[in-house]
Amino acid sequence: MVIKDSVIYLIGELLSKLVPFLLLPYLSHKLGSEGYGLLSYYQTYLALFVIIIGLSQEGAVARYFYFYGKRALNNIVNTGYIYTSFIGGVIIVICYILNSEILIYVAVSAIFQSFINVQLVIRQCYRNAISYVAIQLSLALSLGVFTVLFLEFSDSFLVKKYILALVSSYILVWIISYIIYSKQILKRKYICSRYKLYFKYLLTFGFPLIFHQTSLFLKGQLDRLFIYHQFNEFDLGLYSMGFQISFVFSVLVHSLSKATLPYFYEGLKIKNINIKRIQKWVIISLLFIPLPSFIVYFIPKEFFSWLLGPDFYNVKYYISLFLITNSLSVPYLLLVNYLFYYAQNKLISCTSIFSTIIYILVLVIVLQLNDIEYIPYSGIAGAIANILLLYFITARLGMEK
């Protein structure tokens, strides 16, 4: 059963990411390196808004399901949606005051992305792999359709129109998925007096993880802000495209993690998996970290220039370095999921903060060199620092358990 579900999750996740990946050549030729850099800049705000608006609700929903069952799960979901709508509305008002139309669209996109993330984790909790994949594929296909519709018939404001395509796909898919979800759940009366209890649960789980998510945001997005202001949109476009292509490997890793997570937790519960076994897997995974970058080394630059356009001739360099960073997510996920199972959210936040400090220090140092080619090394340094700290923490926690 685990193999069957894992294959379904993996295939679905890859297919859902295939459409955006196939859109990259289209976007790169339409936007060019400069336009793609501007899009990447606004995507940085999208990632930030999702952290603030989402409050790690998908994690809270999953933990509630596994620890307390499904009896009041819908009330947890609806409470989270109320929070998301309120905070999202506040952000929209702020963007309106700042007279930033694009950021308003970005905020709306973040709201519905958070909604969909919750719907996805519900399917995962019920081990409904087919429904999970259907949502992912619907989101990817609708994004592809809306992108072509919005960009093909206009040559102006292309970045804004791509963001509108993103918003449209999120809204459409969430409406359909929520209608299906609402017909299948056991509805319980939403008692206002229990609202505080549900909200307190979400805050207790999600608030400590804000620091964790913020540290991930800083490690994944801060460099783009510096590049945008210290260099230019062209350089940012080249840098971001390298990250985006290498992200395919990260999708593969996280797909496997999502697919096997329920069984990983089950193994911890029945003691088939322990920290010694996990750390053995970590050591083995470290041996294969350079392999993806080694493969890319043999791909000629002319291939990327043909695929993405002449602006992206030198993107291969960034792909190779970002693949190292993404490969380090394998040992990281093994260790951090162990801590998630034991609800060690504060420890996770502390390790993330520590690795973020290392990342920022290295980033500041390499920025002094005034050469964009050194910036990816800051991400590698932060990832290594995080893994080392998690390794020692989980070893200690394992002995205590």
Phi, psi and omega in degrees: 000317180297321180292317180299310180296320181298318179295318179297312179300314184295312180297316180297317180296318180292318179295321180293329179272348182293320181297309176301325179293319178292337178284343183303312177300322178297312180294319183295323177286326180287314186268330188074174182296322181293314179294322179293327176295320178294319177299317178299324179298315179287331175294335174297317176294324177300315179298321179293316180297323180297322178297312183292316185283321187283323180054034179053039183297325180298323176292320179295319179296315180297315181294321178298318181298313185285331183266325187241352179091187188260004189302310181247022185300321182297325178293324175297315180299312182293324176298318177297321179295323177296315178300312182300316181296319182292308181296320177299321177297321178298316180296320179298318178298317179298317179296324178294318178297323179282358178060042179246097182296318182296319180294332174296315178296322178297318179296318177298319178299319180295321179300309184284336172295319177297317178302314183292323178302321178293317178298323179294316183291330176297315177299323180292320179300318180278002181056038177265079187295323182296314180296320178301311182293324180299319178295315181299314181293320179298320179295316182293315182293318179294323176297318178299315181295311181296324180298311180296318180298317185283326186266332187287332185256021178204146180246012182233151178052046187292324180296315178299321183288329174293319178296323175296323176297320178297314179300315182299317181292320178298314182296313182300311184291322180295317180302314181295314183294324181288323177299315178296316180298316183294335179279343186258343186273160172274112184276132177241151181298131181273101183272122184300327182294338179268356180302316181299323180295313179295317181294322178297320178299314180299318179292317181299320179282314191276327186297314177300331182282349175300320179293321177296312181294323179295321178295322176295322177297314181298318181289333183262342188231335185301322181300326181291324177296317179295317180297318182300321184269328183271329181250248178201174183294328179297311179298319179296322178297317178295315180298313183291325178295321176299318177296317185295319179292317179293339181295342177303319179294321178298322177300317179300314181296313182290331175295315177297321179296314179297319183293325185261355185301314179301324181280331173297314177296320179296321177296322176294322182295318183265009174070019174284337177241131176228177186294328179296319179293320179297316181292332174294317177297324179298313181299317180297317182296327181297332180293336184258005182304315184285348189301310180301319179294324179297321179294316181296331182305328185271359177273125183292150179298329182298331179296315180292325177295319178292319185287317189254343183114159184298336179297339188250030182299323185262020184288340183303321181302314182288325178301314182299315182289319180292332176295326176296314178300315181293326178295329179291351176289342179296301177296328179299312182295323178300316183282318185287328178293330174297316179291324177299322181299320180269015176056036179272056185295324180293321177296319179299317179297319180297316179295322179294318179297317180299312182293328177293321177299315177300315180301313182295319179300314179294320179299316179298320180296311184289333177294332178294338179283347178056038179224117185297337184293340180271346187298321180301337181293337178294323177293321178297316180298316180296320180294318179296317179299319180295316181295317180299315181293317178298324181299313181288324179293315181293328177297317179292316179296323179297320179293325179291325182286000000 
